Amino acid sequence: MIAHLPILPLLIPMLGGLLMLLPPFNGNEKYQYRRVASLTLMLIQVACAIWLIQTVTQNGPLMYAVGDWQPPFGIILYADQLSAMLIALTSFLGLGVTLYSFAGTDREGKYYQPLIQFQLLGIYGAFLTNDLFNLFVFFEVLLIASYTLLIHGPGKQKTAANVHYVILNLIGSSLFLIALGTLYGTTGTLNITDMSQRITTLPEDQAIIAQAGGSLLLVVFGLKAAMLPLHFWLPRTYAAASAPVAALFAIMTKVGVYCIFRVYTVIFGEQAGDLANMVEPWVWPLAILSIAIGTIGALASPNLRTLAGNLVVVSIGTLLIAFALRTPEATAAGLLYLVHSTLITGALFLIADMIGKQRGKAFDRFVVARKIKQQSVLGILFFVAALSVAGLPPFSGFLGKLMVLQAAVVPAERVWVWSLILLSSLMTIIALSRAGTTLFWRYAPNSDPDETTNISNWQLSGTILLLVASPAIVIFGDGMVHYTNEAAMQLHDVNSVVEIMNLEEAP
Amino acid sequence: METLYVVCVGVMTFCGVFLCLRGRTFSVVVGLTMLSYAVNLFLFSSGRLNLNGAAILGMSESYADPLPQALVLTAIVIGFAMIAFVVILSIRARADLGNDLVDGRDPPDTDKLVKPIRSKL
């Protein structure tokens, strides 16, 4: 059974999602059945992810040859500590989102729950695969699910945002294929580990072509990750999506960041000869600009959801800085920050939705509007999320940002990283306190909050589940830091992967 | 043969990119289709172009790389599904937004934006 463990995270959502399309789960009135099924599926996935983490920590990385076609020819699923951690993160976020959607989002259409499962399938697959073309396929799986989830439910605003999102991502997919063709044409393999071996021995005229292919891949991953200047789609798309979908999308940008970490550490990493660290000079300025523009966008946001969207861009910039430092310590810091930022920005989208539903027509815009009915509950939730995003102790943002700051050791790097991250944190505090004061304290005096409905317990439980992770990361900080360090070491240690896959005889 | 092939892929990519930059969904959809054709041809050529090569062992003297052919098949299927989706989405956008522009509204008329300022000066 343990030999087949790496493919379980793919099989559960795929079969579960298909099952929900069949009787007795299909049909508009059978939503209760689907709720039970999807909650069970999410719990199984979380359990499976924890099992995977445990196995990988104890026995080392797992390799799974699909159909028993051995590397470098077959498609390989490769679960190391990094993949296992991200799968656990995704399933946890999925659990929170599923709980939240029980409040009514899932009744807007009968395919909502299956689509969430297919979305999760694509994300897990992208984290697990060790084959570049298979990565493309899983990207398409998660994209087609995200296209439909984005347009799910009422609202013409969604259609306009979705048209942009779909067209951009289709162009991105074309670029991905061109990059894959270029890399396959030069190295003759699609296995990421095998490619890392072959890229070292390329003749010079071939190496330039491989460099072009590798740079194109950065554009593709940058588009997914919303790296500047490819971030314009993000705030509008996330603001248009329904709250649980936007929260789930918080992990989608991280898929792009994960691919940047994986591909440019393993294939174009330190051992790649002429092409070693080839994207690093590009990523530095783009990461810095992402933080700057994201912060300015956060200050200028007219509503809470756009603010959260811009904070996603800031978090991507911080992660890219952790990538650009190119040390295992910086990677470990980035991984910890990735876990924190995914959960907290996800929670922030949910909070924005709950606040909006109690403010009448103004929704989550920063204007004087009706008084929020459940001020204390929502206020505490918003306060915790805001402190955590801004990076104040005792929450996880503090730990994550501190580790990124400590990872910058070269003085020239230190100046940029420290000043930028600290300044952007200050600006984030200002933006969030402005948002909080307007939303909670400035309301029309004659408004009657009793007309609005209470937030449901499903919504509360989903949001609290995600928010509790923030202090939990700090309380179990020692274990988390230890784990991310090990995961980063594994990612940077390419030679051990080559041994696991038996690839050393490759010419 | 290589030159002809390269020119075909290049022209199709050019047309695809040009059409994708247009403002109306119809031309963008056609552009995306052309782009995916160009990509499929490009992917096919990554296994090198050679004539009379069999993809199955023991069937011929010279062999062609079978992997790009498999990749192209996958890419065609996925690309076709995505184009189908974007066509439906464009029709829905035409119904929801009342026009077939990608932005969902007319681009701002630059003449009108600039002229009042000029008259003040």
Interface residues (C-beta under 8 A of the other chain):
Chain A: F133 V137 E140 I144 Y147 I151 K156 T159 A160 N162 V163 H164 V166 I167 L170 I171 S173 S174 L177 I178 L180 G181 T182 Y184 G185 L190
Chain B: G16 C20 T25 V28 L32 L35 S36 A38 V39 N40 F42 L43 S45 S46 G47 R48 L67 P68 L71 T74 A75 I78 G79 A81 M82 I83 F85 V86 L89 S90 R92 A93 D96 L97 V102 D103 G104
